[in-house]
Amino acid sequence: MMNELPKIHKTYLFSDIEGSTRLALKLGESYAFVLNRYRNIFQSAIGGFQGRVVDTAGDGFFAVFENMEGAIAFAATLQRAYSAVSWASGIILRVRIGVHFGEAIISGNGFIGLEVHRASRVCNAAHGGQVLLSRAAAEAVTGKQLKGLSIRPLGTFLLKDFEEPEPLFQLVIQGLPVDFPPPRTESVPLPTIAVLPFLNLSGDSGQDFLCEGIAEEIIITLGKIPDLRVVPRSASFAVKSKSGWSLAETARHLNASYLLEGSVKRYAQQLRIHAELIDAEKGVNLWSGRFDRGIADIFVIQDEIAQNISSTLKIKLGALQVRHISDVQTRNVNAYDHYIRGRRYYNQFSLKGVKMACSMYEQAVKQDENYALAYCGLSDVYAYLYMYESPSPDNLFKARSYSARAMQIDPLLARAYVSRGVSLSLEYNMEDSEALLEQAIALDPQLFEAWYWYGRICFVQGKLEKAAHLFETANRVQPEDFQSALLAAQVYADLGLVPKAREAWERAVRIAARYLEFNPDDPRAYYSGANGLMALGETGKSLEWLQKALALDPNDGMLLYNAGCIYAMAGLNDEAFDALSRSVDAGLNQVAWFMNDSNLDTLREDPRFRELLDKMQDSGR
């Protein structure tokens, strides 16, 4: 059964200073006095409103309150106090505040979860001097007397990383300005950073995985910062092959305003890591650091690099309670080395790659028997083998057991909840599976796998509207993923939403084509793109891409299933049944997909379709 995380409903308040960087440049050394006074006012007043500070980052505060009335009264008190203080000659301090009410997970002395992120986004949408409330916050005080205060609806806006628009409300404070521009949502472009694979200066090609792993963990951490767009790993690592490109060409290709590059030299148990943050447009170094440490400090170094980037770009990393790399990784570097190798093999999504990943993950847990992420990897491996090679009780037992072990080791590891949820879905325990994926999203709203697998589980149950939302959110969290865009398109088509389906198919094909520019040997990108091309009516090009995929891996069960779908869409029924039959012979265990996949609709009346279903069911699939 699933574990219950400690959750609580609270009122969350975020605040920061508008234009703090410009203010610091203008005031110079005097800014420290202004910042200290701003903090003192906040901290000295909060106790009188049943609130407490959870976290601070630069000029930002994250606080929680026992009730909404206290939070709103505190916000009004702050704005009145800040507007009344004489800060410095010609200086007006403008503080923006966001308030939201919802459920979060207790993590040590802090809180994490989707609603905490929503509260931060509400604050980010505010202007200096303004207090914005979410719908939940406004509803919590509806009908209550608020002395000297009122609430004004502003309309519905799309907050970053949230698919559903959020109604926003302004707290109108008597005696203070009430007219502000529209909330800052989609109109403000976000800075974009590309983290390039770190160079291996060790003279040992075996250290390449370690170097790439360092950069990859930094990408994952930076990707959780709300005010920063991070170029996906598949794109930034692909430019490694373009060794003749200048930094400006690399940045232009990746559409990045900043680049992080670095190098690693390992000798015995020591590391020398150099990292450099570059403003790609100006061609200047913004920050650089050299770290000479023992190899056991590798994760602390990665955390420090991420912190330095957020500090240099004036973006708040700590306020969202982002779990540090060192919080989730092993302290055993040999275990980590095997884990990142396994992760790389698994992400090939081929039977050969998954079996290589299994070996790597097994070595990782031998090195560290308490390595939660490696147990997640093992669970994923055996779930994959159960679905695409052999639906044996042993594979199912291992998928279930390893995910349970990961959750036991780290009850706050979102990835463990995904692995556990997937394993339960294989037993058709859909209720608990969905609940676990909901918890994964609450723990880490930026975790692609949580949204993606939740979408797949809803799809096989026929919950199409929900599946479409989940696949679209997965694609927004990881825009380089062609599979989530493709599945969203298929669901839209099944719902009769033809324009939305066409847009998503076109998007999926664009993503796959771009990916193939740098990864021409990836069969999954070929057959995924082929599916989208066939749906768009480009039959010739679709079949051409499919043949390239089959030439690369002709016996993979997942590829053969997708080939069957593409042939069926083309009206090539004999070829479709041949590919589907071979996929079943290869061990494919996807009865629910056979039953619900609209790509196969043209085959359902053919007796051969029933024979395939009977064959899978007779073998326990």
HELIX and SHEET records of a PDB file:
HELIX    1   1 SER A   20  LEU A   27  1                                   8    
HELIX    2   2 GLY A   28  SER A   30  5                                   3    
HELIX    3   3 TYR A   31  ILE A   46  1                                  16    
HELIX    4   4 GLY A   47  PHE A   49  5                                   3    
HELIX    5   5 MET A   68  ALA A   84  1                                  17    
HELIX    6   6 LEU A  114  ALA A  125  1                                  12    
HELIX    7   7 ARG A  135  ALA A  140  1                                   6    
HELIX    8   8 SER A  205  GLN A  207  5                                   3    
HELIX    9   9 ASP A  208  LEU A  222  1                                  15    
HELIX   10  10 ARG A  233  ALA A  238  1                                   6    
HELIX   11  11 VAL A  239  SER A  241  5                                   3    
HELIX   12  12 LEU A  247  LEU A  254  1                                   8    
HELIX   13  13 ILE A  295  ASP A  297  5                                   3    
HELIX   14  14 ILE A  298  THR A  312  1                                  15    
HELIX   15  15 GLY A  318  LEU A  320  5                                   3    
HELIX   16  16 ILE A  325  VAL A  328  1                                   4    
HELIX   17  17 VAL A  333  TYR A  346  1                                  14    
HELIX   18  18 LEU A  351  GLN A  367  1                                  17    
HELIX   19  19 ALA A  372  TYR A  388  1                                  17    
HELIX   20  20 PRO A  393  ILE A  409  1                                  17    
HELIX   21  21 ALA A  414  SER A  425  1                                  12    
HELIX   22  22 MET A  430  LEU A  443  1                                  14    
HELIX   23  23 PHE A  448  VAL A  460  1                                  13    
HELIX   24  24 LEU A  464  VAL A  477  1                                  14    
HELIX   25  25 PHE A  482  ASP A  494  1                                  13    
HELIX   26  26 VAL A  498  PHE A  518  1                                  21    
HELIX   27  27 PRO A  523  ALA A  535  1                                  13    
HELIX   28  28 THR A  539  LEU A  552  1                                  14    
HELIX   29  29 GLY A  557  MET A  569  1                                  13    
HELIX   30  30 ASN A  573  ASP A  585  1                                  13    
HELIX   31  31 VAL A  591  ASN A  596  1                                   6    
HELIX   32  32 SER A  598  LEU A  603  5                                   6    
HELIX   33  33 PRO A  607  ASP A  618  1                                  12    
SHEET    1   A 5 GLY A  51  ALA A  57  0                                        
SHEET    2   A 5 GLY A  60  PHE A  65 -1                                        
SHEET    3   A 5 LYS A   7  ILE A  17 -1                                        
SHEET    4   A 5 VAL A  95  SER A 107 -1                                        
SHEET    5   A 5 GLY A 110  ILE A 112 -1                                        
SHEET    1   B 7 GLY A  51  ALA A  57  0                                        
SHEET    2   B 7 GLY A  60  PHE A  65 -1                                        
SHEET    3   B 7 LYS A   7  ILE A  17 -1                                        
SHEET    4   B 7 VAL A  95  SER A 107 -1                                        
SHEET    5   B 7 VAL A 131  LEU A 133  1                                        
SHEET    6   B 7 GLU A 166  ILE A 173 -1                                        
SHEET    7   B 7 LEU A 149  PHE A 157 -1                                        
SHEET    1   C 4 LEU A 199  ASN A 200  0                                        
SHEET    2   C 4 TYR A 258  TYR A 267  1                                        
SHEET    3   C 4 THR A 192  VAL A 195  1                                        
SHEET    4   C 4 ARG A 229  VAL A 230  1                                        
SHEET    1   D 4 LEU A 199  ASN A 200  0                                        
SHEET    2   D 4 TYR A 258  TYR A 267  1                                        
SHEET    3   D 4 GLN A 270  ASP A 279 -1                                        
SHEET    4   D 4 VAL A 284  GLY A 294 -1                                        
END                                                                             
